[in-house]
Amino acid sequence: MICLQAESVLSVFKNKDLDERVHEKLGLIDYKSTGWENVDQKPGVQRRQESYTLNRQISQFGSKVSCIQQITVTSEDAKKIVIDDMLTLHDVPFGDHFQVISSMIVDKSKISFCMSM
């Protein structure tokens, strides 16, 4: 289990240089992301796109990944933030693609944020 300050988790998403360094340390090849854009008619919702290739230590096929990532501020005081990911793995054997959807809730009112690996 890894425990981090909520602000530290959010800084990875908001700081493009830090975001790229974290993804490089995770072993993602050719990581690229667009800037955060506001989603039309939805206050407090921002979205971006990412793409990268998994290295052979993570996936023996070295799959290409495209991802849509969305951050939603769910409370008036901006204390709770939901981070949704929809990953599409391309070049998966015996299929055109494979999708993984994940959601992470960051509560800024908590002292730390813990996730199990």
Number of C-alpha atoms within 10 A of each C-alpha: 6 9 12 12 15 20 14 11 15 15 12 16 17 12 10 16 10 13 16 18 14 14 16 13 9 12 17 22 16 13 18 16 17 12 12 17 12 15 15 8 7 9 11 15 19 18 18 17 18 16 20 19 21 21 16 12 9 13 11 9 14 18 20 20 20 20 19 17 21 20 23 19 18 15 10 8 9 13 14 17 20 16 19 17 20 16 19 19 21 17 15 14 10 6 8 9 14 13 12 10 12 10 13 12 15 21 17 18 11 11 11 16 17 12 9 6 5
